[in-house]
């Protein structure tokens, strides 16, 4: 989170009477006897907020008609729904700070008043007990009673410890990453044959390669990420070569192996324009970059968050 967004969040927290969790990046606190969490949808949309409240009533969950009516009466609200005990309200995005504050305050007040009038009471989102704290569990927020938090904390601690005890199988990881890059290469070829050079190929290449390394390597370390990135770069080049060979084979009615072997000659003789070749390859690497960088960042962020389990307002517990 950059300094400007952090500063804006702190200002929002102060203006709404909520608190700002600098570790996880959410606003939290009590509003009208309800525990409230306000967080961004994701890092790419820092001003697209989702409000979460865990509550129940004797009459059951919110009906679709109640949600539609609430949205109709509150223009800043993009969506309202309930899953189990958890009520989620998403707000329309705006980068105007004063408008954002106005919308957030108005929507929070409207939701709290609406829930109280509808007979809802605050509760744990897991078991329904009439008590809860806002908690951060591996980067995600939850409204849990002390017993449910203790249970989640124990399970997460055991799971985290089990993962940390795993040994990294580099050879297996390389095999898994290679298998993942093959899916990326397939995506490159299919999209190219359809006439597209799309960022989707970069995302598929990055996700499949990293996941493949983790599945067969036992765990994904920074060393594994470096190996995966090298394989992505190499296999993107190979995928582009295969794509050109398919085109030559189709146009000249040659078999694929002969077309693949003839490609350097066609490029050298300018039968295939160098500008087209290098331009297409540059686009592929650009889209690989656009797909791989966010994927790697999110992977590292998730690994870091995996060991963080804490109740808001208390010292974060890092399991490392």
N, C-alpha and C positions, 0 to 999 in steps of 0.2 A: 504494500500500500504506500503510494507516494505521499509526500508531506502535505500537498494541497488537499487531497482527499481525506487524509487523517485529520487535518485542521477543520475541514468542513464537518466531519463526523463529530468531532469534539464540540463544535458549535451547536450542532443539532442536538446532541445529548444534553448540553447545558440548557438549551431553549425548551426542550420537551420534558425536562426533569428526569431523564433517564441517565444511565451511566454508559460509558464507552469501554468496551473490552479491547484493549490495545493488542492483546495476544491473538484473538480470533477475529476482531474487526466488526463486532456487532454492537448495537445499542440494546440495553436491557434494563429492567427495573419493574416496579409495580405501578399499575394504572387501574384505579377503581377496583381494588381487591383482586386483580388478575396479574399474574406474572406475564410480562410481555418481552418478546425478543424482536428486534428489528434488524434485519441483515440484508445485504445485497444478494441478488440472484447469483452472481458470480463476479470474478475479478474484472471481467470485460465490461460489465454493466454495473458500475459502483453506485449509480443513482437510481437503479431499478430495485426498489425495496419490497421485501416480503415481511409481513408482520405475523408472528406466531403467538397463539394463546392456546393453552390446554385447558379445556373446560367440559363440563357435562351438565345435563339437566334430566329430570325425571321423564320428560317427554321424548327423549332421544336426540339424535343429531340434527343439525340444521337441514331443512328441506331445500330442494332446488328452488322452490318458489320464494322462500325466505331470502335466499342468497341473491336471486334475481332482483327482488324488491329492494334489498339493501344497496346493491350496485346502482340501481336506477336512481335512488335517492342521494347517493354519494358519488359525484362525478369523478373525483380523483381515484376511485377504486376501480382497478382493472378486473379483479376476480376475487371471489370469496367462496370458500368451500371447507368442508370438514371431513377428515379421514380418521376414524376412531375417535379419540378424544382431542386430536390436534386440529385446531382451526387456523387456516392460512388465508391471509388477505394480501393480495399483491396490489401495488400502487402503480399508477402510470408514471413513466420516467420523465424527469425534467432536470436540467442542469442549473436552472435558476434557483439559487440558494434560498431566497425569501419565499418563492413559490413552493419549493420543496418542503420547507419548514411549515408553511401554512397548510399544505396538503397532508403532511404527516400528522400534525397536531389535530386537525379537523377529523381525519380518518380514524385516528386512535380513539378520540373522544366518542365518535359516532359508534365505533365497534364495541367499545366497553359499555356504553349506554344501551346499545341494542342487545348485547348478551345478557346484561342484568335484567332488562325488561322481559327477555325471553325465558328467564328462569335458570340461566347458566351459573355455575359456580366453578371457581378455579380447582384444578385437580392435576394429578400426575398423569402424564400422557401414556404411561405404560399400564399401570394398575388401576387408575381412577381414584386413588386416595385423595381426600380433600386437602392436600398439601404438596408443594413442589418448590424446587429451586431451579433457576435457569442454569444448565450445565453445558459444558463444552466437552464433547467426546470425540476425539480424533478429528477435530476440525469441524464437526457438525454440532448444531445446537439442539438441546432437548430440555423438556420440562419434567424433572424427575423428583420423586419423593426420596428421602434418605435411603430407604431400603432398596429401591430400584437402582439408585445411583451406585450403592455399594456393590450390588450384583453386577451391574454393567462394568464397573471399575475392575472387579475381580476377573471377569471374563476377558476384558480387553488386556489386562495385565498378563494373564496366562497366555493369551494368543500372541501378544507382542514378544513375550519371553521365548515362546516356542519358535517364532520366526527368527529371532536374534541368534538362537542356538544352531540354526541351520547353517551348514557349510556351503559355500558357494562352489558350484561345479562349473568351472570356466568352460571346459570342453562341451559339456551339455548345454551351457548357456549359448555358446557360439552356434551349435547345431539348431537350437530353438530360434535364435535370432535369424539365422539363414532361412529357416522355414517361414518365419514371419516376413522376411524381405521378399520371398517368392510371391506372397499374397500382394505385397506392394507392387511388385513388377507386373503381376497380372492386372492389377487395377490400372497401372500406367498404360499398358497395352490396350486394354478394353476401351478406356476413355479416349485414347489417341485414335484408335480405329473408328470410333464414333465421331471423330472430328473435334475432340476437346483436349485441352491441356488444363487440368483442373487442380485446384488446391486440395481436393478430396484425395487425390493420389498421395500427396505428401502426408496427410493425416493418417491414411490407411497404412502407409509404409512405416511411419513412426510408431503408431500404436501396436501394430502386429509384431514389429521387430522387438520392441521393449518387452511386450507381453511374452513373446516366444522365449526371450532370454530368461525371464523370470520363471516361467513354467518349467523349463528343462534345466535351468541353472540353479534352481532352489531359492534364489533370492536375487534381487536387482540392486547391485552396489554402484558406486560411481565408476568403478572400473568397468562394470558391465555396461553402463550407459555409454562410456567412451568407445568400447568395442562395438556396441550397437550402432553408434553414429557412423563409425568407419564403414561398417557393412552397408548402412543405408546409402552412403555416398557412392560406394562401389556398385551396388546393385541398381541404383538409379541410372548410372551410366550404362550398365548391362541391359537394363530394361529399354533404354532408348535405342541401343544398338539392335535389339531384337525387333523393336517396333519398325525401324527402318528396313530391316531384312524382310519382314512380312510384307511391307509395301513393295519392295523390289520384286519379291516372289510373285506377288499378285499382278504387278504391271508387266513383268517380263516372262511370266509363266515358267519361272525357274523353281527348283526345289529349295526348301528353306536353307539347308546347309550351304549350298552354292551361293545363295543370295547373301547370307551372313558373311561368307568369305570374300565376296565381291564388293561389299560395301566400302572398304577403304579405297579401292580402285575408283569407284564411282565418285567418291568424295574428292579424291586427288585430281581427277579429270574434270571436276566441276559439273559432272552430270547431275550430281546432287549439289545444289548451291550451298557454299560454305555458310552463307548468312542464315539460310533456313535451318541448317543443322545446328550451328552454334546457338542461334536464337532459341530454337526449341529446347536444346539442352539447358540453356540458361534459365528458361521458364520452369523447367522441371526442377532444377535445383532451388529456384526461388520458392516454388510451392512446397518443396521438401522442407525448406527452412521455415516457411510459414506454418507447416504442420508439425514439424519436429520440435521447434523451440518451445511453443506452449505445452506440448505433450511432456517434454523433459522437465520443464518448470513445474508443471502440475504433479508429475511423478515425485520429484524431490520434495515438493511442498507436502504432498500426502504422506510421504515417508516421515517427514519431520512432525506432522500433526498426529501421526498414528500413536505416538507415545505421550501425547498431551491429553490428560483427563482431569477436569477440575470443575468445581462449582463456582459460578461467577461471584466475584467479590472476595474470593479466597485465592491463595497462592497457587498458581498452576503447578500440577505434578507432572514432571517429565519422567518417563519410565526408563530412560537410558541410564 
